[in-house]
Amino acid sequence: MYKSGGYGGDDRMSDLVCDRYPVLQVMSRFGIALGFGDKTIAEVCADNRVDTATFLAVVNLLMNFGIGEELAGEVSVRALTDYLHNSHAYFLDFRLPAIRRKLIEAVDCSQSDVSFAILRFFDEYVAEVQRHMAYEEDTVFPYVESLLAGEKNRAYSMEIFRRHHDQVDAKLRELKNIIIKYYPSGSTNELNGVLFDIFTCEQELASHNAVEDEIFVPAVERLASEGPRAPKSEALSAREKEIIVCVVKGMTNKQIADALCISAHTVITHRRNIASKLQIHSAAGLTIYAIVNKLVELSEIKETIPEG
């Protein structure tokens, strides 16, 4: 059933996707996969190591429900930074190259000077987006990392970011209008198809900017004034406990992946999450944790413990 108000953690993720299919893009940027059954949004976020408040803040903003003071105060700057980084990869590595390929098919650059000019205009636009996002990757995100580490960087602030934060969707809107008004086309399917993609990409970039302006910037400014919060105490999942047992038994990532029928990349992700939760980064530390919490018996791992 279509929901008229904002979504909460107790709503089912499947209902959210069916009601608001554009949320699929949000899910992919948070690293949330399909196949979650009838679990709630909070349960799916927990399974995928995604901060629920941050996910809901982004979803509700993009669905025009507003963020709400409670969610705004609970969002994770780390989760937002990861989300924006993944958004950059989506636009630069997938969305814009796909539009360029379709544009080449729709306009024959060898037959028309107008076609060549349109493609050149698009390439200049992509270079502009690349500069915009490179600035965030090279300047803004390292600044945020320093704040998360508890460092005070007086040489930079989000006010400087605001002055650099041009709206990268504006030139794409201009390209769209040029094609609509001035490109003579005998075939409509290809050109209309690429125009549809440009319209959609324009909306996606506007949404990307909205997340930065209305969620990311205020959250980073709070972080700069208040300092990093103490990490939340989170319980290990059953899979993470399995990973720990494998690690303390001396298994490599590949061996763990083969034993648990998952990818080595997934193993690495689990190990990163375990380290974040427990603040334990060594196999020796995990061994002590596993013994104390009765995940393994000493007899199971004594061969892997160096003597002397």
SULDAFEN-V73704 format. One record per residue. N is the residue number from 1. PHI is phi in radians with two decimals (none if undefined). PSI is psi as a letter, one per 30 degrees, with the letter a starting at -180 (999 if undefined). Layout:
n-><N	N>
phi-><PHI	PHI>
psi-><PSI	PSI>
This chain:
n-><1	2	3	4	5	6	7	8	9	10	11	12	13	14	15	16	17	18	19	20	21	22	23	24	25	26	27	28	29	30	31	32	33	34	35	36	37	38	39	40	41	42	43	44	45	46	47	48	49	50	51	52	53	54	55	56	57	58	59	60	61	62	63	64	65	66	67	68	69	70	71	72	73	74	75	76	77	78	79	80	81	82	83	84	85	86	87	88	89	90	91	92	93	94	95	96	97	98	99	100	101	102	103	104	105	106	107	108	109	110	111	112	113	114	115	116	117	118	119	120	121	122	123	124	125	126	127	128	129	130	131	132	133	134	135	136	137	138	139	140	141	142	143	144	145	146	147	148	149	150	151	152	153	154	155	156	157	158	159	160	161	162	163	164	165	166	167	168	169	170	171	172	173	174	175	176	177	178	179	180	181	182	183	184	185	186	187	188	189	190	191	192	193	194	195	196	197	198	199	200	201	202	203	204	205	206	207	208	209	210	211	212	213	214	215	216	217	218	219	220	221	222	223	224	225	226	227	228	229	230	231	232	233	234	235	236	237	238	239	240	241	242	243	244	245	246	247	248	249	250	251	252	253	254	255	256	257	258	259	260	261	262	263	264	265	266	267	268	269	270	271	272	273	274	275	276	277	278	279	280	281	282	283	284	285	286	287	288	289	290	291	292	293	294	295	296	297	298	299	300	301	302	303	304	305	306	307	308>
phi-><none	-1.19	-1.59	-1.66	-1.96	-1.21	-1.55	-2.22	-1.12	-1.49	-1.27	-1.33	-1.10	-1.09	-1.15	-1.04	-1.14	-1.19	-1.31	-2.34	-1.02	-1.04	-1.14	-1.02	-1.15	-1.10	-1.04	-1.12	-1.33	-1.60	1.36	-1.64	-1.62	-1.35	1.56	-1.71	1.10	-1.78	-1.20	-1.30	-1.03	-1.10	-1.18	-1.14	-1.07	-1.09	-1.09	-1.80	1.01	-1.97	-1.18	-1.10	-1.06	-1.20	-1.03	-1.15	-1.08	-1.15	-1.05	-1.15	-1.14	-1.23	-1.63	1.12	-1.68	1.49	-1.49	1.55	-1.08	-1.11	-1.15	-1.01	-1.41	-1.89	-1.12	-1.68	-1.10	-1.06	-1.12	-1.13	-1.09	-1.08	-1.05	-1.18	-1.07	-1.16	-1.11	-1.03	-1.09	-1.06	-1.21	-1.40	-1.71	-2.20	-1.13	-1.19	-1.07	-1.15	-1.13	-1.08	-1.07	-1.18	-1.14	-1.09	-1.22	-1.45	-2.12	-1.56	-1.17	-1.38	-1.87	-2.55	-1.15	-1.11	-1.08	-1.09	-1.13	-1.13	-1.13	-1.12	-1.05	-1.12	-1.12	-1.13	-1.12	-1.06	-1.09	-1.16	-1.12	-1.05	-1.10	-1.03	-1.35	-1.14	-1.06	-1.17	-1.16	-1.58	-2.09	-1.25	-1.13	-1.06	-1.08	-1.11	-1.05	-1.15	-1.14	-1.13	-1.45	1.53	-1.62	-1.78	-1.78	-1.41	-1.48	-2.48	-2.75	-1.25	-1.17	-1.13	-1.04	-1.00	-1.21	-1.59	-1.49	-1.32	-1.50	-1.33	-1.51	-1.13	-1.21	-1.13	-1.09	-1.15	-1.05	-1.01	-1.18	-1.10	-1.11	-1.08	-1.56	-2.16	-1.55	-1.44	-2.32	-1.46	-1.94	-1.76	-1.05	-1.14	-1.21	-1.12	-1.13	-1.23	-1.10	-1.05	-1.14	-1.17	-0.99	-1.14	-1.12	-1.03	-1.14	-1.14	-1.18	-1.11	-1.15	-1.04	-1.12	-1.11	-1.09	-1.13	-1.25	-1.72	-2.10	-1.13	-1.04	-1.05	-1.16	-1.19	-1.12	-1.12	-1.08	-1.14	-1.52	-1.81	1.52	-1.17	-1.39	-1.12	-1.08	-1.19	-1.42	-2.08	-1.35	-1.30	-1.38	-1.06	-1.15	-1.13	-1.13	-1.09	-1.07	-1.05	-1.02	-1.13	-1.09	-1.25	-1.51	1.52	-1.38	-1.38	-1.03	-1.15	-1.11	-1.11	-1.04	-1.14	-1.18	-1.76	1.02	-2.29	-1.44	-1.09	-1.08	-1.14	-1.06	-1.06	-1.08	-1.05	-1.14	-1.14	-1.16	-1.09	-1.08	-1.16	-1.22	-1.61	1.00	-2.14	-2.05	-2.09	-1.12	-1.11	-1.14	-1.16	-1.09	-1.08	-1.04	-1.13	-1.21	-1.05	-1.65	1.01	-1.42	-2.45	-1.68	-1.00	-1.12	-1.32	-2.16	-1.08	-1.23	-1.60	-1.58	-1.12	-1.50	1.38>
psi-><k	k	k	f	a	l	l	l	f	f	k	k	e	e	e	e	e	e	e	i	f	f	f	e	e	e	e	e	f	f	g	k	l	l	h	g	b	g	l	l	e	e	e	e	e	e	e	g	h	k	j	e	e	e	e	e	e	e	e	e	e	f	g	h	f	l	e	k	e	e	e	e	f	f	l	k	e	e	e	e	e	e	e	e	e	e	e	e	e	e	e	e	f	d	e	e	e	e	e	e	e	e	e	e	e	f	k	j	f	f	f	k	e	e	e	e	e	e	e	e	e	e	e	e	e	e	e	e	e	e	e	e	f	e	e	e	e	f	e	e	e	e	e	e	e	e	e	f	g	g	k	j	j	f	f	l	l	f	e	e	e	e	f	f	i	l	j	f	f	e	e	e	e	e	e	e	e	e	e	e	e	f	j	k	k	f	k	f	e	e	e	e	e	e	e	e	e	e	e	e	e	e	e	e	e	e	e	e	e	e	e	e	e	f	e	e	e	e	e	e	e	e	e	e	e	f	l	k	l	k	k	k	j	k	k	k	l	e	e	e	e	e	e	e	e	e	e	f	g	g	k	l	e	e	e	e	e	e	e	g	h	l	l	e	e	e	e	e	e	e	e	e	e	e	e	e	e	f	h	k	g	l	e	e	e	e	e	e	e	e	e	e	g	h	f	l	k	e	f	f	g	f	f	f	k	k	l	999>
